[in-house]
Amino acid sequence: MTTAISSSRPSWKTTCRSTPRLSWARALVLAVAVAASPVMAAGPAETVLASVNAARAKAGCQPLRLNGKLEAAARGHAKAMAEQNFFGHAGKDGSRFSSRIKRQGYSYRAAAENIAAGQRSAGQVVASWLKSAGHRRNILDCRMTETGIALVYQADDRPIRGNRAALRYYWVQVFAAPG
């Protein structure tokens, strides 16, 4: 089973249990408190975006804005890696990030892509990208103004050749300067 987690439609799994009824007022207070909680409000994509933008600010770059077309390109590649059991910038169909972006109808003058797999949290994935020279260069490229971020979780993932364990978490961040 593949679960795509994106910035536009957060996926919350809930389990219903038989519990005592809360008073209407108590339920309202609880709902407001949960909705206002920054931990509950931010999904993985928003957390990656905030961390990446903090690193960009330290480098003197403007913050990135989320773009739905770039998110669709990122989500498509993350889903393909998870479902087709591979990890790489080139798709099994031979596609590159540039063609995946164009396929979404996005026109750009500069673009880049970061991928990662196995990291369970947004903090872990951004930390690993910032430790890698190439990924860090993409994050800190001040020409880039828009981004799309996707995380796909593959519960029944199998180990990819060369790995002892299944990766399960597939991350893609696409960067672009519209053009």
Short mmCIF file of the C-alpha atoms (twelve columns), coordinates in Angstrom:
data_MODEL
# 
_entry.id   MODEL 
# 
loop_
_atom_site.group_PDB 
_atom_site.id 
_atom_site.type_symbol 
_atom_site.label_atom_id 
_atom_site.label_alt_id 
_atom_site.label_comp_id 
_atom_site.label_asym_id 
_atom_site.label_seq_id 
_atom_site.Cartn_x 
_atom_site.Cartn_y 
_atom_site.Cartn_z 
_atom_site.pdbx_PDB_model_num 
ATOM 1   C CA . MET A 1   0.000   0.000  0.000   1 
ATOM 2   C CA . THR A 2   1.302   3.430  -0.971  1 
ATOM 3   C CA . THR A 3   0.367   6.537  0.964   1 
ATOM 4   C CA . ALA A 4   1.181   9.878  -0.650  1 
ATOM 5   C CA . ILE A 5   1.596   12.742 1.760   1 
ATOM 6   C CA . SER A 6   1.623   16.182 0.201   1 
ATOM 7   C CA . SER A 7   1.276   19.781 1.172   1 
ATOM 8   C CA . SER A 8   -2.172  20.232 -0.349  1 
ATOM 9   C CA . ARG A 9   -3.953  17.273 1.223   1 
ATOM 10  C CA . PRO A 10  -2.573  16.123 4.564   1 
ATOM 11  C CA . SER A 11  -3.351  12.519 5.350   1 
ATOM 12  C CA . TRP A 12  -4.446  11.847 8.934   1 
ATOM 13  C CA . LYS A 13  -5.302  8.309  9.953   1 
ATOM 14  C CA . THR A 14  -7.667  8.005  12.873  1 
ATOM 15  C CA . THR A 15  -8.928  5.051  14.796  1 
ATOM 16  C CA . CYS A 16  -12.361 5.242  16.350  1 
ATOM 17  C CA . ARG A 17  -12.752 3.828  19.834  1 
ATOM 18  C CA . SER A 18  -15.623 3.775  22.229  1 
ATOM 19  C CA . THR A 19  -14.959 6.638  24.643  1 
ATOM 20  C CA . PRO A 20  -17.083 8.624  27.052  1 
ATOM 21  C CA . ARG A 21  -18.767 11.587 25.425  1 
ATOM 22  C CA . LEU A 22  -17.177 14.974 25.955  1 
ATOM 23  C CA . SER A 23  -19.308 17.965 26.697  1 
ATOM 24  C CA . TRP A 24  -19.852 20.228 23.701  1 
ATOM 25  C CA . ALA A 25  -17.829 23.042 25.289  1 
ATOM 26  C CA . ARG A 26  -14.954 20.729 26.225  1 
ATOM 27  C CA . ALA A 27  -14.893 19.253 22.710  1 
ATOM 28  C CA . LEU A 28  -14.797 22.752 21.188  1 
ATOM 29  C CA . VAL A 29  -11.880 23.815 23.413  1 
ATOM 30  C CA . LEU A 30  -10.009 20.623 22.537  1 
ATOM 31  C CA . ALA A 31  -10.649 21.089 18.803  1 
ATOM 32  C CA . VAL A 32  -9.390  24.689 18.885  1 
ATOM 33  C CA . ALA A 33  -6.291  23.693 20.855  1 
ATOM 34  C CA . VAL A 34  -5.442  20.879 18.431  1 
ATOM 35  C CA . ALA A 35  -6.069  23.048 15.363  1 
ATOM 36  C CA . ALA A 36  -3.813  25.792 16.741  1 
ATOM 37  C CA . SER A 37  -1.002  23.401 17.608  1 
ATOM 38  C CA . PRO A 38  1.965   23.993 15.264  1 
ATOM 39  C CA . VAL A 39  2.986   20.347 15.594  1 
ATOM 40  C CA . MET A 40  -0.384  19.142 14.338  1 
ATOM 41  C CA . ALA A 41  -0.818  21.906 11.747  1 
ATOM 42  C CA . ALA A 42  2.378   21.302 9.776   1 
ATOM 43  C CA . GLY A 43  2.664   18.251 7.577   1 
ATOM 44  C CA . PRO A 44  5.941   16.813 6.280   1 
ATOM 45  C CA . ALA A 45  6.039   19.064 3.196   1 
ATOM 46  C CA . GLU A 46  5.479   22.215 5.237   1 
ATOM 47  C CA . THR A 47  8.128   21.113 7.745   1 
ATOM 48  C CA . VAL A 48  10.655  20.492 4.950   1 
ATOM 49  C CA . LEU A 49  9.773   23.880 3.440   1 
ATOM 50  C CA . ALA A 50  10.258  25.698 6.752   1 
ATOM 51  C CA . SER A 51  13.627  24.009 7.375   1 
ATOM 52  C CA . VAL A 52  14.849  24.613 3.824   1 
ATOM 53  C CA . ASN A 53  13.736  28.248 3.962   1 
ATOM 54  C CA . ALA A 54  15.564  28.719 7.283   1 
ATOM 55  C CA . ALA A 55  18.785  27.448 5.655   1 
ATOM 56  C CA . ARG A 56  18.176  29.703 2.640   1 
ATOM 57  C CA . ALA A 57  17.627  32.734 4.885   1 
ATOM 58  C CA . LYS A 58  21.007  32.143 6.566   1 
ATOM 59  C CA . ALA A 59  22.585  32.116 3.098   1 
ATOM 60  C CA . GLY A 60  20.808  35.338 2.083   1 
ATOM 61  C CA . CYS A 61  18.293  33.677 -0.286  1 
ATOM 62  C CA . GLN A 62  14.608  34.491 -0.549  1 
ATOM 63  C CA . PRO A 63  12.180  31.842 0.766   1 
ATOM 64  C CA . LEU A 64  10.779  29.267 -1.622  1 
ATOM 65  C CA . ARG A 65  7.029   29.180 -2.345  1 
ATOM 66  C CA . LEU A 66  5.100   25.942 -2.861  1 
ATOM 67  C CA . ASN A 67  3.864   25.365 -6.400  1 
ATOM 68  C CA . GLY A 68  1.209   22.763 -7.214  1 
ATOM 69  C CA . LYS A 69  2.710   21.758 -10.571 1 
ATOM 70  C CA . LEU A 70  6.131   21.202 -9.009  1 
ATOM 71  C CA . GLU A 71  4.476   19.257 -6.192  1 
ATOM 72  C CA . ALA A 72  2.744   17.034 -8.753  1 
ATOM 73  C CA . ALA A 73  6.093   16.346 -10.461 1 
ATOM 74  C CA . ALA A 74  7.714   15.547 -7.094  1 
ATOM 75  C CA . ARG A 75  4.806   13.354 -5.992  1 
ATOM 76  C CA . GLY A 76  4.801   11.442 -9.276  1 
ATOM 77  C CA . HIS A 77  8.493   10.587 -8.996  1 
ATOM 78  C CA . ALA A 78  8.287   9.683  -5.286  1 
ATOM 79  C CA . LYS A 79  5.323   7.419  -6.042  1 
ATOM 80  C CA . ALA A 80  7.123   5.796  -8.972  1 
ATOM 81  C CA . MET A 81  10.200  5.050  -6.840  1 
ATOM 82  C CA . ALA A 82  8.048   3.548  -4.079  1 
ATOM 83  C CA . GLU A 83  5.797   1.462  -6.317  1 
ATOM 84  C CA . GLN A 84  8.463   0.354  -8.808  1 
ATOM 85  C CA . ASN A 85  11.043  -0.362 -6.100  1 
ATOM 86  C CA . PHE A 86  13.946  1.823  -7.263  1 
ATOM 87  C CA . PHE A 87  15.819  4.884  -6.046  1 
ATOM 88  C CA . GLY A 88  17.305  7.416  -8.445  1 
ATOM 89  C CA . HIS A 89  16.840  10.688 -10.285 1 
ATOM 90  C CA . ALA A 90  16.064  8.898  -13.558 1 
ATOM 91  C CA . GLY A 91  12.692  7.183  -13.671 1 
ATOM 92  C CA . LYS A 92  12.351  3.571  -14.805 1 
ATOM 93  C CA . ASP A 93  10.775  5.072  -17.938 1 
ATOM 94  C CA . GLY A 94  13.988  7.061  -18.525 1 
ATOM 95  C CA . SER A 95  12.419  10.359 -17.448 1 
ATOM 96  C CA . ARG A 96  14.492  13.090 -15.808 1 
ATOM 97  C CA . PHE A 97  13.208  15.729 -13.414 1 
ATOM 98  C CA . SER A 98  13.195  18.285 -16.250 1 
ATOM 99  C CA . SER A 99  10.759  16.220 -18.328 1 
ATOM 100 C CA . ARG A 100 8.573   15.471 -15.292 1 
ATOM 101 C CA . ILE A 101 8.320   19.219 -14.568 1 
ATOM 102 C CA . LYS A 102 7.478   20.044 -18.195 1 
ATOM 103 C CA . ARG A 103 4.879   17.237 -18.243 1 
ATOM 104 C CA . GLN A 104 3.029   19.162 -15.522 1 
ATOM 105 C CA . GLY A 105 2.883   22.261 -17.751 1 
ATOM 106 C CA . TYR A 106 5.496   24.196 -15.776 1 
ATOM 107 C CA . SER A 107 7.880   26.441 -17.723 1 
ATOM 108 C CA . TYR A 108 11.208  27.201 -16.042 1 
ATOM 109 C CA . ARG A 109 14.587  28.854 -16.629 1 
ATOM 110 C CA . ALA A 110 16.391  26.877 -13.892 1 
ATOM 111 C CA . ALA A 111 15.442  23.694 -12.033 1 
ATOM 112 C CA . ALA A 112 16.917  21.043 -9.744  1 
ATOM 113 C CA . GLU A 113 15.802  18.011 -7.755  1 
ATOM 114 C CA . ASN A 114 16.700  16.453 -4.406  1 
ATOM 115 C CA . ILE A 115 15.669  12.899 -3.570  1 
ATOM 116 C CA . ALA A 116 16.057  10.843 -0.424  1 
ATOM 117 C CA . ALA A 117 14.763  7.558  0.928   1 
ATOM 118 C CA . GLY A 118 14.584  5.884  4.292   1 
ATOM 119 C CA . GLN A 119 14.436  9.003  6.461   1 
ATOM 120 C CA . ARG A 120 11.354  8.881  8.672   1 
ATOM 121 C CA . SER A 121 11.064  12.603 9.385   1 
ATOM 122 C CA . ALA A 122 11.323  15.925 7.606   1 
ATOM 123 C CA . GLY A 123 14.101  16.943 9.997   1 
ATOM 124 C CA . GLN A 124 16.150  13.865 9.107   1 
ATOM 125 C CA . VAL A 125 15.750  14.354 5.375   1 
ATOM 126 C CA . VAL A 126 16.676  18.056 5.417   1 
ATOM 127 C CA . ALA A 127 19.680  17.355 7.669   1 
ATOM 128 C CA . SER A 128 20.934  14.696 5.239   1 
ATOM 129 C CA . TRP A 129 20.434  16.997 2.241   1 
ATOM 130 C CA . LEU A 130 22.321  19.823 3.940   1 
ATOM 131 C CA . LYS A 131 25.270  17.475 4.627   1 
ATOM 132 C CA . SER A 132 25.512  16.554 0.926   1 
ATOM 133 C CA . ALA A 133 27.312  19.115 -1.266  1 
ATOM 134 C CA . GLY A 134 25.055  18.628 -4.301  1 
ATOM 135 C CA . HIS A 135 21.786  18.661 -2.369  1 
ATOM 136 C CA . ARG A 136 22.933  21.651 -0.308  1 
ATOM 137 C CA . ARG A 137 23.806  23.519 -3.528  1 
ATOM 138 C CA . ASN A 138 20.242  22.935 -4.792  1 
ATOM 139 C CA . ILE A 139 18.721  24.153 -1.517  1 
ATOM 140 C CA . LEU A 140 20.903  27.282 -1.398  1 
ATOM 141 C CA . ASP A 141 20.579  28.215 -5.084  1 
ATOM 142 C CA . CYS A 142 19.159  31.727 -4.757  1 
ATOM 143 C CA . ARG A 143 17.849  31.636 -8.347  1 
ATOM 144 C CA . MET A 144 15.185  29.142 -7.270  1 
ATOM 145 C CA . THR A 145 11.930  30.699 -6.066  1 
ATOM 146 C CA . GLU A 146 9.396   27.851 -6.178  1 
ATOM 147 C CA . THR A 147 9.333   24.270 -4.964  1 
ATOM 148 C CA . GLY A 148 7.271   21.123 -4.826  1 
ATOM 149 C CA . ILE A 149 7.778   18.598 -2.036  1 
ATOM 150 C CA . ALA A 150 6.460   15.063 -1.727  1 
ATOM 151 C CA . LEU A 151 6.738   12.149 0.655   1 
ATOM 152 C CA . VAL A 152 5.389   8.741  -0.313  1 
ATOM 153 C CA . TYR A 153 5.271   5.949  2.244   1 
ATOM 154 C CA . GLN A 154 5.289   2.365  0.941   1 
ATOM 155 C CA . ALA A 155 4.179   0.100  3.810   1 
ATOM 156 C CA . ASP A 156 4.947   -3.163 2.003   1 
ATOM 157 C CA . ASP A 157 8.242   -1.958 0.502   1 
ATOM 158 C CA . ARG A 158 10.974  -4.480 -0.327  1 
ATOM 159 C CA . PRO A 159 14.704  -3.826 0.005   1 
ATOM 160 C CA . ILE A 160 16.239  -2.352 -3.136  1 
ATOM 161 C CA . ARG A 161 19.265  -4.206 -4.471  1 
ATOM 162 C CA . GLY A 162 22.251  -3.332 -2.297  1 
ATOM 163 C CA . ASN A 163 20.156  -2.368 0.749   1 
ATOM 164 C CA . ARG A 164 19.542  -4.681 3.662   1 
ATOM 165 C CA . ALA A 165 16.292  -3.043 4.721   1 
ATOM 166 C CA . ALA A 166 13.274  -1.627 2.930   1 
ATOM 167 C CA . LEU A 167 13.397  2.164  2.540   1 
ATOM 168 C CA . ARG A 168 9.615   2.745  2.872   1 
ATOM 169 C CA . TYR A 169 9.880   6.582  2.908   1 
ATOM 170 C CA . TYR A 170 10.559  8.260  -0.462  1 
ATOM 171 C CA . TRP A 171 11.165  12.021 -0.510  1 
ATOM 172 C CA . VAL A 172 11.424  14.331 -3.518  1 
ATOM 173 C CA . GLN A 173 11.907  18.093 -3.573  1 
ATOM 174 C CA . VAL A 174 11.860  19.904 -6.914  1 
ATOM 175 C CA . PHE A 175 13.215  23.460 -7.146  1 
ATOM 176 C CA . ALA A 176 12.591  25.914 -9.986  1 
ATOM 177 C CA . ALA A 177 12.793  29.461 -11.205 1 
ATOM 178 C CA . PRO A 178 9.795   30.072 -13.474 1 
ATOM 179 C CA . GLY A 179 10.570  31.253 -16.940 1 
# 
